[in-house]
């Protein structure tokens, strides 16, 4: 299974897995599989203003956090966090919220 574990404060908080694997788990558990028509429509909300994360490396260093520690807390690899810090990758909304939460950036509660 391709599961991504998202942690907060060093504890697992969410598990994210591909849709087909989720459906297989539902079948194994004897649960009905939601269809596209019965699934609630998810409309992406506009990105909230988390511009302070633009200087992610500076924020992390100001908090005295090693890249490995912040990455582990957020549930991503240090190399991926490095790519985010360098601007080579754009994290999804869940990772942005986790980073904002861990770094104390205002607006982390905004739903997206």
VEXROBA-745074 format. One record per residue: residue in three letters; residue number from 1; x, y, z of N, C-alpha, C in turn. Coordinates in pm, whole numbers. Layout:
N
<pt "ALA",NUM,<X,Y,Z>,<X,Y,Z>,<X,Y,Z>>;
...
end
This chain:
112
<pt "UNK",1,<83,-118,0>,<0,0,0>,<87,124,0>>;
<pt "UNK",2,<42,226,-69>,<112,354,-74>,<44,450,23>>;
<pt "UNK",3,<78,439,148>,<15,521,250>,<110,630,295>>;
<pt "UNK",4,<59,752,304>,<135,863,359>,<78,891,496>>;
<pt "UNK",5,<165,893,596>,<124,923,731>,<159,1069,760>>;
<pt "UNK",6,<62,1144,806>,<83,1284,842>,<79,1291,994>>;
<pt "UNK",7,<185,1342,1051>,<198,1347,1197>,<194,1490,1246>>;
<pt "UNK",8,<157,1504,1371>,<162,1632,1440>,<217,1602,1579>>;
<pt "UNK",9,<315,1680,1620>,<380,1661,1750>,<433,1519,1765>>;
<pt "UNK",10,<483,1464,1656>,<543,1332,1659>,<446,1216,1664>>;
<pt "UNK",11,<317,1244,1661>,<215,1138,1667>,<139,1132,1535>>;
<pt "UNK",12,<111,1012,1483>,<33,1001,1360>,<-104,1064,1377>>;
<pt "UNK",13,<-145,1143,1278>,<-275,1209,1287>,<-367,1169,1171>>;
<pt "UNK",14,<-310,1154,1051>,<-389,1118,934>,<-313,1013,854>>;
<pt "UNK",15,<-389,931,782>,<-332,838,686>,<-397,870,551>>;
<pt "UNK",16,<-316,889,449>,<-365,922,316>,<-325,807,224>>;
<pt "UNK",17,<-421,757,147>,<-391,648,57>,<-466,667,-74>>;
<pt "UNK",18,<-418,603,-181>,<-484,616,-310>,<-628,563,-304>>;
<pt "UNK",19,<-713,622,-387>,<-856,591,-387>,<-882,442,-409>>;
<pt "UNK",20,<-811,379,-503>,<-837,238,-531>,<-802,151,-410>>;
<pt "UNK",21,<-699,188,-336>,<-664,112,-216>,<-767,135,-105>>;
<pt "UNK",22,<-821,256,-98>,<-927,286,-2>,<-1050,200,-34>>;
<pt "UNK",23,<-1085,190,-162>,<-1200,109,-201>,<-1177,-38,-165>>;
<pt "UNK",24,<-1056,-88,-186>,<-1024,-227,-150>,<-1040,-249,0>>;
<pt "UNK",25,<-1001,-151,81>,<-1019,-162,226>,<-1167,-165,262>>;
<pt "UNK",26,<-1247,-82,195>,<-1391,-83,221>,<-1451,-220,188>>;
<pt "UNK",27,<-1411,-277,76>,<-1462,-409,36>,<-1422,-513,141>>;
<pt "UNK",28,<-1296,-509,184>,<-1248,-605,284>,<-1323,-590,416>>;
<pt "UNK",29,<-1367,-469,448>,<-1440,-444,572>,<-1590,-464,556>>;
<pt "UNK",30,<-1634,-499,434>,<-1776,-521,410>,<-1857,-394,406>>;
<pt "UNK",31,<-1794,-284,375>,<-1861,-154,369>,<-1897,-121,225>>;
<pt "UNK",32,<-2004,-43,205>,<-2039,-2,68>,<-1935,95,14>>;
<pt "UNK",33,<-1912,85,-115>,<-1817,174,-180>,<-1892,297,-230>>;
<pt "UNK",34,<-1848,416,-189>,<-1916,537,-239>,<-1893,552,-388>>;
<pt "UNK",35,<-1997,593,-457>,<-1984,619,-600>,<-1958,766,-620>>;
<pt "UNK",36,<-1916,800,-738>,<-1889,940,-769>,<-2014,1024,-746>>;
<pt "UNK",37,<-2131,970,-783>,<-2255,1046,-769>,<-2294,1064,-622>>;
<pt "UNK",38,<-2263,964,-537>,<-2303,976,-397>,<-2197,1042,-310>>;
<pt "UNK",39,<-2077,1056,-364>,<-1971,1122,-287>,<-1996,1272,-287>>;
<pt "UNK",40,<-1974,1337,-175>,<-1991,1482,-174>,<-1891,1547,-267>>;
<pt "UNK",41,<-1938,1646,-338>,<-1849,1718,-429>,<-1748,1797,-347>>;
<pt "UNK",42,<-1624,1782,-383>,<-1520,1857,-315>,<-1470,1964,-410>>;
<pt "UNK",43,<-1494,2085,-373>,<-1449,2197,-453>,<-1328,2259,-385>>;
<pt "UNK",44,<-1216,2263,-453>,<-1099,2321,-388>,<-1125,2466,-351>>;
<pt "UNK",45,<-1096,2498,-227>,<-1108,2636,-183>,<-985,2713,-229>>;
<pt "UNK",46,<-998,2841,-249>,<-881,2917,-287>,<-777,2911,-177>>;
<pt "UNK",47,<-651,2914,-216>,<-545,2912,-116>,<-561,3029,-22>>;
<pt "UNK",48,<-546,2999,104>,<-552,3104,204>,<-418,3177,204>>;
<pt "UNK",49,<-417,3291,264>,<-296,3372,265>,<-198,3320,369>>;
<pt "UNK",50,<-114,3230,326>,<-8,3179,411>,<125,3224,354>>;
<pt "UNK",51,<128,3346,297>,<250,3398,240>,<368,3398,336>>;
<pt "UNK",52,<345,3410,467>,<460,3403,555>,<539,3272,538>>;
<pt "UNK",53,<476,3169,483>,<548,3045,458>,<644,3058,340>>;
<pt "UNK",54,<638,3169,268>,<728,3188,155>,<873,3180,200>>;
<pt "UNK",55,<903,3226,321>,<1038,3215,375>,<1041,3102,476>>;
<pt "UNK",56,<1005,2985,430>,<995,2868,517>,<1126,2838,588>>;
<pt "UNK",57,<1235,2841,514>,<1366,2811,575>,<1397,2911,687>>;
<pt "UNK",58,<1370,3039,662>,<1395,3141,764>,<1309,3121,887>>;
<pt "UNK",59,<1182,3087,866>,<1093,3059,979>,<1142,2940,1060>>;
<pt "UNK",60,<1181,2835,989>,<1229,2713,1057>,<1354,2743,1137>>;
<pt "UNK",61,<1449,2813,1075>,<1574,2844,1144>,<1552,2937,1262>>;
<pt "UNK",62,<1458,3032,1248>,<1428,3124,1358>,<1372,3049,1479>>;
<pt "UNK",63,<1303,2938,1454>,<1249,2855,1563>,<1355,2759,1617>>;
<pt "UNK",64,<1472,2756,1551>,<1578,2665,1594>,<1550,2520,1562>>;
<pt "UNK",65,<1470,2496,1457>,<1435,2359,1419>,<1525,2307,1308>>;
<pt "UNK",66,<1575,2187,1324>,<1649,2121,1217>,<1548,2077,1111>>;
<pt "UNK",67,<1593,2072,987>,<1504,2033,878>,<1446,1893,903>>;
<pt "UNK",68,<1527,1804,959>,<1481,1667,987>,<1369,1667,1090>>;
<pt "UNK",69,<1383,1750,1194>,<1282,1754,1299>,<1148,1807,1248>>;
<pt "UNK",70,<1152,1916,1172>,<1027,1972,1119>,<963,1875,1021>>;
<pt "UNK",71,<1043,1816,934>,<988,1722,836>,<921,1604,907>>;
<pt "UNK",72,<987,1549,1007>,<932,1435,1081>,<800,1474,1148>>;
<pt "UNK",73,<794,1591,1207>,<673,1637,1276>,<557,1655,1178>>;
<pt "UNK",74,<588,1705,1058>,<484,1730,958>,<446,1602,884>>;
<pt "UNK",75,<535,1502,885>,<505,1375,820>,<554,1366,678>>;
<pt "UNK",76,<660,1440,646>,<721,1434,513>,<870,1407,529>>;
<pt "UNK",77,<937,1377,421>,<1080,1351,428>,<1158,1483,432>>;
<pt "UNK",78,<1276,1480,494>,<1359,1601,494>,<1395,1648,353>>;
<pt "UNK",79,<1414,1554,261>,<1448,1595,125>,<1330,1668,59>>;
<pt "UNK",80,<1207,1621,85>,<1090,1689,29>,<1075,1828,91>>;
<pt "UNK",81,<1098,1839,221>,<1092,1970,286>,<1197,2063,227>>;
<pt "UNK",82,<1315,2009,198>,<1419,2090,134>,<1374,2142,-2>>;
<pt "UNK",83,<1304,2058,-78>,<1252,2101,-208>,<1146,2209,-192>>;
<pt "UNK",84,<1065,2197,-89>,<963,2299,-62>,<1032,2430,-24>>;
<pt "UNK",85,<1133,2421,64>,<1204,2541,107>,<1273,2612,-8>>;
<pt "UNK",86,<1325,2534,-102>,<1396,2595,-216>,<1301,2643,-325>>;
<pt "UNK",87,<1171,2614,-311>,<1074,2657,-410>,<1060,2562,-528>>;
<pt "UNK",88,<1127,2446,-521>,<1119,2350,-631>,<989,2269,-628>>;
<pt "UNK",89,<925,2261,-513>,<798,2190,-500>,<699,2277,-424>>;
<pt "UNK",90,<572,2262,-459>,<464,2331,-389>,<386,2226,-309>>;
<pt "UNK",91,<383,2238,-177>,<311,2139,-97>,<161,2154,-111>>;
<pt "UNK",92,<90,2045,-84>,<-56,2054,-88>,<-106,2129,35>>;
<pt "UNK",93,<-236,2152,39>,<-295,2233,146>,<-274,2172,284>>;
<pt "UNK",94,<-282,2040,295>,<-265,1975,425>,<-124,1997,479>>;
<pt "UNK",95,<-25,1985,392>,<113,2006,436>,<136,2153,469>>;
<pt "UNK",96,<79,2244,389>,<93,2387,421>,<34,2418,557>>;
<pt "UNK",97,<-84,2361,585>,<-146,2384,716>,<-60,2328,828>>;
<pt "UNK",98,<-6,2209,808>,<80,2149,911>,<206,2233,934>>;
<pt "UNK",99,<266,2279,825>,<385,2363,839>,<351,2493,912>>;
<pt "UNK",100,<239,2554,873>,<198,2679,938>,<172,2657,1086>>;
<pt "UNK",101,<107,2548,1119>,<78,2515,1259>,<208,2498,1337>>;
<pt "UNK",102,<299,2418,1285>,<424,2389,1355>,<512,2513,1369>>;
<pt "UNK",103,<503,2604,1273>,<587,2724,1276>,<516,2844,1339>>;
<pt "UNK",104,<393,2826,1381>,<321,2934,1448>,<278,3046,1357>>;
<pt "UNK",105,<249,3013,1231>,<206,3115,1134>,<56,3137,1147>>;
<pt "UNK",106,<15,3261,1157>,<-127,3294,1167>,<-199,3244,1042>>;
<pt "UNK",107,<-322,3199,1060>,<-403,3154,946>,<-399,3005,925>>;
<pt "UNK",108,<-329,2929,1011>,<-320,2786,989>,<-454,2716,1000>>;
<pt "UNK",109,<-550,2775,1070>,<-681,2712,1086>,<-769,2729,964>>;
<pt "UNK",110,<-732,2817,871>,<-815,2839,754>,<-836,2709,679>>;
<pt "UNK",111,<-960,2680,646>,<-992,2559,573>,<-955,2574,427>>;
<pt "UNK",112,<-898,2472,371>,<-869,2473,226>,<-877,2335,172>>;
end
